[in-house]
Structure formats: structure tokens, C-alpha cells
Amino acid sequence: MENRGKILADKVLGNISGVIVGREQTARLLFTALLADGHVLLEDMPGTGKTKLARTLARTVDAEFARIQFTPDLLPSDLTGLNIFDRRTNEFVLRKGPVFTNILLADEINRATPRTQAGLLECMEERQVTIDGRTYTPGDPFFVIATQNPVETAGTFPLPEAQMDRFMMRLSMGVPDRGQELAILERYMDSEPFDLLKSVLTLDELAAARREANAVFVHECVRGYMVDIAEATRADGRVIMGASPRGSLALLRSAKAYAYLDGRDFVTPDDVKALAVPVLAHRIVFDFGAAGRDGAEALVENILRTVPVPTEDFTK
């Protein structure tokens, strides 16, 4: 299992790096969330490659991909689908929406109304869609990558805390440095690398990798370390809502997948440290007038410096 995880990571992330320049850690975390059966919120400025990264991951794992542009007039039925009456058969026929896929890109999710945003909640959490009283399965796997612009607020509807908590991770592409931007221009100067991209993993292989990642061992002391970090997010006086038990579970599942991709069958505190900020920071709600995203990430980083790190043998 150890070798398979490392080989899988090299194969998938190497394929993604043929299209996406200089975002290896973001791609690794995105693939980690996919293995851990979570969802990801990509929050960054326009034009940084969020959509291209989502499409690249979908093609790499040979998954069905759908994209929907969120707008204020979008309805929940535009996501889930609806029953249409067929006059030829005198029956209602289900016209499936874009959620019936494997990887769904919810572009600019904060531009849709809360009613439409809530339409994703059942799909993301329960892995099911209810249309006219009947329940359907959207896809297996079902992985939502939502994007939003953290700066532009005109005509947007901020995601409520309950929906933010549905995302396993919040990631950022970041602005490339000069060398990376030059590499992007060179790579895209004569052709579109995405057009040449081939799948390197089937959905059956992905399902097997998910099972193997879930079997990674987590020592009791490492589980205690995760809980200590989560509890510390609730103890700060500026915080009115810290990381929930769902956040602790997300940290556990993602740490297993992260260790698996590193070629190990056990989780270490370093895995927890690498994931604590993207998994926990977006679940923290400060009191009025306190810091936002930067403050939440700084709080988690400070907690990692102060919470005692276990030193036991993590392999058994």
C-alpha cells in the first residue's frame, strides 16, 4: 500500500503539473480532498487558474466533469434537474442537472442566492439529490470544487457558516511569481497543454485508492493531537464559533489521505500540521470587528505553535 500511494501521487500530480505551473501543493491538497471524500472551496482572484485546475484533475482521473456558472437568477432546479412532462409517453421524465456528475465545478458560488446555494447542501453532505420526493445518487465519486472571489462583494451572497462547514478544505491558488509567470507564458505560447492531457487513473483505480487511504493507521496520540487543536480554536476569546466535530473528522480523513500519498501507512503530527490551516481555518467565526480569513489562518498557525506535539511511536 505504501508504494502504491506514492506511485499514485507521482503519476497524478505529475500529470497535473503538465498543465498547471507552480501549484504543486495546491494540487496535492485538492487530490487529497478527493481521496478523502471531501469538497473544496477555491478562493482567489480571477485568472489564477482555478477552473483550469478543476478541469485538469477531472481529466487526469477520467471522471465526468460538469461546470455551472452561479448567477443571482440561478434556481435550485438548475442544479439538481427537474421532471419534464413528455407528451409522447404521457409521463414525467427526469432531466438531470449538472450535479449528476463526478466532479462539479461550482464557479463563483457566492453569486447565487442563498436558496440556490442551499440546493447544493444535500448533494454535498448526503451524496443524494431529492427531486419531487424521489431520491437519486448524483455520482460516485461526487466531488464539488467551488470557487469565489474573496475581494469583489458587489452582487454576491456570502456563504453561511453551515455551508462553509461542508467544505473539507479552503484553498488558494495564489499569484505566481515572475519565474512561474514566465514559465506559464512559455508553456502556453504555441499550444494549449490541456488539449494534450491524457487520463492516468480510472475511476475504479480511484475507488481502490480511496479504500486504501481510509485504511491508513492513526495512533491514539495523533487523534488526541487533532482534538486538542480543534478545542483550541474554540477557546480563543475572539471566537464565537470554532472548529466543529465535523472539522475534526475532516482533519482525520484528510490526514489519512495525505499520509497515503506520501507513501506511508500511518499518520504523523506533521501531516496534521500541513492540513490544519486549509481544513480548520474557514470553520472559525470571529466576533464582530475581529479578523477574517487572515486572522483565522493566523490563529490556527499560532495554535500549532503552542499545542504540545506528541512524540510516541506513530506506527503501531
LINDA-V650364 format. One record per residue. N is the residue number from 1. BURIAL is 1 if it has 24 or more other C-alpha atoms within 12 Angstrom, else 0. Layout:
<<N BURIAL> <N BURIAL>>
//
This chain:
<<1 1> <2 1> <3 0> <4 1> <5 1> <6 1> <7 0> <8 1> <9 1> <10 1> <11 1> <12 1> <13 1> <14 1> <15 1> <16 1> <17 1> <18 1> <19 1> <20 1> <21 1> <22 1> <23 1> <24 1> <25 1> <26 1> <27 1> <28 1> <29 1> <30 1> <31 1> <32 1> <33 1> <34 1> <35 1> <36 1> <37 1> <38 1> <39 1> <40 1> <41 1> <42 1> <43 1> <44 1> <45 0> <46 0> <47 0> <48 1> <49 1> <50 1> <51 1> <52 1> <53 1> <54 1> <55 1> <56 1> <57 1> <58 1> <59 1> <60 1> <61 1> <62 1> <63 1> <64 1> <65 1> <66 1> <67 1> <68 1> <69 1> <70 1> <71 1> <72 0> <73 0> <74 1> <75 1> <76 1> <77 1> <78 1> <79 1> <80 1> <81 1> <82 1> <83 0> <84 0> <85 0> <86 0> <87 0> <88 0> <89 0> <90 0> <91 0> <92 0> <93 0> <94 0> <95 0> <96 1> <97 1> <98 1> <99 1> <100 1> <101 1> <102 1> <103 1> <104 1> <105 1> <106 1> <107 1> <108 1> <109 1> <110 1> <111 1> <112 1> <113 1> <114 1> <115 1> <116 1> <117 1> <118 1> <119 1> <120 1> <121 1> <122 1> <123 1> <124 1> <125 1> <126 0> <127 1> <128 1> <129 1> <130 1> <131 1> <132 0> <133 0> <134 0> <135 0> <136 1> <137 1> <138 1> <139 1> <140 1> <141 1> <142 1> <143 1> <144 1> <145 1> <146 1> <147 1> <148 1> <149 1> <150 1> <151 0> <152 0> <153 0> <154 0> <155 0> <156 0> <157 1> <158 1> <159 1> <160 0> <161 0> <162 1> <163 1> <164 1> <165 1> <166 1> <167 1> <168 1> <169 1> <170 1> <171 1> <172 1> <173 1> <174 1> <175 0> <176 0> <177 0> <178 0> <179 0> <180 0> <181 0> <182 0> <183 0> <184 1> <185 0> <186 0> <187 0> <188 0> <189 0> <190 0> <191 0> <192 0> <193 0> <194 1> <195 0> <196 0> <197 1> <198 1> <199 1> <200 1> <201 1> <202 0> <203 1> <204 0> <205 0> <206 1> <207 0> <208 0> <209 1> <210 1> <211 0> <212 1> <213 1> <214 1> <215 1> <216 1> <217 1> <218 1> <219 1> <220 0> <221 1> <222 1> <223 1> <224 1> <225 1> <226 1> <227 1> <228 1> <229 1> <230 1> <231 1> <232 1> <233 1> <234 1> <235 0> <236 1> <237 0> <238 0> <239 1> <240 0> <241 1> <242 1> <243 1> <244 1> <245 0> <246 1> <247 1> <248 1> <249 1> <250 1> <251 1> <252 1> <253 1> <254 1> <255 1> <256 1> <257 1> <258 1> <259 1> <260 1> <261 1> <262 1> <263 1> <264 1> <265 1> <266 1> <267 1> <268 1> <269 1> <270 0> <271 1> <272 1> <273 1> <274 1> <275 1> <276 1> <277 1> <278 1> <279 1> <280 1> <281 1> <282 1> <283 1> <284 1> <285 1> <286 1> <287 0> <288 0> <289 0> <290 0> <291 0> <292 0> <293 1> <294 0> <295 1> <296 1> <297 1> <298 0> <299 1> <300 1> <301 1> <302 0> <303 1> <304 1> <305 0> <306 0> <307 0> <308 0> <309 1> <310 0> <311 0> <312 0> <313 0> <314 1> <315 0> <316 0>>
//
